[in-house]
Amino acid sequence: MPDEIAPTKPKTKPVVTPDEDLSAEIVRTVSKTPSESVTCRRITRDHYRCNWWAPENTLGYDNPRMTGLLVTTNRVAKSRFLRATRIAGGLEITIISSERPPESD
């Protein structure tokens, strides 16, 4: 029996499991200004909540040069619910909601 060479399989992209958390990659991918920082948390399988944090306006402070603790001087500048899935070459990110929920009386 002649020696047979098994056909080689082409290299395939890694299989993405539904349990893959893309939060860190989303933070690196979304656009932001130099003064903003972004946090992102996974809500469900492919849905994420992202907040863009920016320094609060200090004009109303009695001492505007006193920045205080970073956590007390930064505020959420915008917030978005996103759907993110991995595609060839990166992420596909879709904005699900960018509006604030209606305020209750």
N, C-alpha and C positions, 0 to 999 in steps of 0.2 A: 504494500500500500504506500503510495507516495506521500511524502510529508505535506500536510496541508497547513496553510497559513490562515489563521483565524482573521476574519475581516476586522479592521480597527473601527471602533466607534468614534464618531466625531465628539470632540469635547463639548459637553453641554454646560449651560449656565447652571449654577447651583439652584436647587429647588428652594423657593422661598416658602417657608411654613407660615401658616396663619398666625403663629405665635411670635413672629419677629416684630420686635418693638423698634420702630423707625424714628422715635423721638429725637435722638441725638443727631441723626442725619438731617431731619427736618430743620432743626435749629441752625445747622451749618448751611442749609440750602435757601431758606427764606431771606428776603431782602430786609435790610434794616439800616437805619442811619448810624453814623459813628457813635452817637451818644446813647443809642438803645442797646439793650440786651434782650434776648428772647428766651423764654422758658416754654417747654412743651411737655405735655403729659398725655399718655395714651388713655383714651376713654373706653373704647371697645376695639374690636379686631383691627379695623383700619381707620378709625376715627380718633382725632387728636384735638386737644384744646391748647392753643398757643397764645401766650401773652407777650406783648412787646412792652418792656419797661423802659421808662425814660426819666431823667431827673425832673423833679418838680420845679416849677418856676419859683425862684427865691425872692422876687421883687417885693413880696408882701412881708418878708421876714424883717424883724427889727435889726438883725445883723446878717445881711445877705451873704457875707463872706464865710459865715459859719455853716458848713455843709452838714454837720452832724453825722449820724450813722447813715450809711448808704441805704439801709432798709427803710429808714424813715423819710428819706428825701426822694426816693424813686416811686413813681406811680405807674399803674398800667395805662399806657398811652393808647393801645388798641388790643383787642382780643378777638380771636377767630377760632371757629370750629372748622377743622380741615379733614378731608379724606385723603389719605396718602397710600399709594401702592408703588411697589418697586417695578420699574420697567427697564428695558435694555438701556443702559447709559445713565441711569439715575432714578429719580422719583417722579411720579405723576402726582401733583398736589392740586386738589380742588377745594375751593372755599365753599363750605356748607352753609355757614351763617356768619354774618359780620355785623348784625344788628343787635342792639340790646333788647332783652325781653321787655314786654310792656310792664310798666310799674303798676303795682296793685294799689288800690285806694286804702 
